[in-house]
Amino acid sequence: MLKFILPLIMLIKLNKDWGSIQLGLMFMSCMVGISCCYDFGVHDLGFMLGMDYISYIMIYLSFWIMSLVVLSSQKVKNLMNFHSSFLVVNLLLLFSLVITFSSMDYLLFYISFEMSLIPTLILILGWGYQPERIQAGVYMLFYTLAFSLPLLGSLLLLFYGNGSLTIALMEPEFYLTQESMIWYFCSVWAFLVKLPMYMFHLWLPKAHVEAPVAGSMILAGVLLKLGGYGLIRILVVFQPISSSYCWLWMSLGLIGGVYISFVCLRQVDMKSLIAYSSVAHMSLVLCGLMSLSMWGLSGGVIVMVGHGLCSSGLFCLANIVYERISSRSLVVGKGLLSFMPSMGLWWFLLSVSNMASPPSLNLLGEISLIISIVSWSKISILGLSFLSFFSAAYTLYMYSLSQHGLFYNCLFSCCSGKVREYLVLFLHWFPLNVLILNSSIIMI
């Protein structure tokens, strides 16, 4: 693992040179891609770090999204808005994510999981747009910290009982007693907030709306996946209890997802709509992971990757529009097909991927998740059908309202995108729609 971590630390030294860091991150993305491990063993072991199949996928996604983040944040460099500090914060965030996904020890995982919060907070507070960013940062910090402290207590108790916190050595050992039930909820809570589950999602739309494009892309692309990844790791220990409580998470996921879909249909802020749609998609991932089946696990991982690429691309599009018309409102920014005709194709491609149409990864993942949830209970098909229908409804609402209609009077002009913007959008869309051709790579 040090072959990825040390070059990353070395890149921080080049923080004055934007181009070198961009090339370095792209090169490291390729290096991670080349060192692919197809089997279920743990690779690159050493210093309590290592990669199995799921962590490899997540590390690759982190490097890929971060290289696109630097590519799409060119405005920070053009305005000389503390661009060297911006690069350092992003690289530290990537460093903490790589450590989180590759840690073989629960305590190291917890420390790096919390460490990723600090650069995100700095991004929101330092390069956010509105004065409300302070409130958004505080929301995110307190939601995550308040629910993470019980996890720390739970891990220390686990160490006291087992003598080890090595992930690979853990076995299902907790059975249904009152103490172990409290222990289970303390352990799972932190990841449900990070996912975020319905009812604990309030920090997410605020953080997304106030964050700069880099913050939104990394939040949607990778940081939400920390919750799902943490659940995959921690549910191994609490398998017997989790199977008796999965009705709770299933019902919360399905009902919450449908409710959030209704909330999406009322949004007029582009970023807010995309952020709420993330909550709806992640509620489906929660249901899949809590079903404790192989279909649910592989579907959850595929949707996490697909959503990471698709949602990040949509945030990038929303930022491109914001840079042109200085508003994220769907009312002000309607009729974009007349104003930015060349961007209409990218709006369409990423919108249809968001509603899980073929040939996107989201379709493959959602089919796997639907199979796992319906096999758990036939009645859940009711919630799933609503969730799928409204997912298409709010995406179509966003696309039609932003692209069609009479555009704002003061925008009597035509404005095409830059080559850099097309490249960023293509690099989001291409893996999202091409990986399905060899789905055995990401089907677990």
Helices and strands as residue ranges (DSSP letters): H 2-12, H 18-34, E 43-46, E 49-51, H 53-72, H 74-78, H 83-102, H 106-115, H 117-127, H 133-162, G 167-169, H 178-194, H 203-210, H 213-218, I 219-223, H 224-234, H 239-264, H 270-290, H 294-325, H 336-339, G 341-343, H 344-354, H 361-376, G 378-380, H 381-403, G 409-411, H 419-434, G 435-441
